[in-house]
């Protein structure tokens, strides 16, 4: 399985970005997907996750109400729509895939993911 994240860039505070993660190599709908981020000098943290069907989603508190995760299984792509961006959202954003079939909340744990993309940088200026 290969993951290719894209869509990062420089945006002003209050602006929006949509990240994409294209997945190849296996049946996409068999994989739950997650977005994580890592800011300079900080540990990688969970942002959002979505089940293989797309029916269930889960968000970190910092993302709830501002970010939306979605997927298009016909296009083998998962998205992260980010609105009302803040300078503290500045980070490298990574997408990840897992066949783990547990509770949606468990998808907040980075260790359950089998495959990771290369990351895309999001910079939010104040």
Secondary structure, DSSP 8 states (H G I E B T S, - for coil): -EEEEE--EEEETT--EEEEEEEESS-GGG-EEEEEEE-TTS--EEEEEE-SSSS-EEE-TTTTTTEEEEEETTTTEEEEEE-S--GGG-EEEEEEEE---S-GGGGG-GGG--EE---EEEEEE-
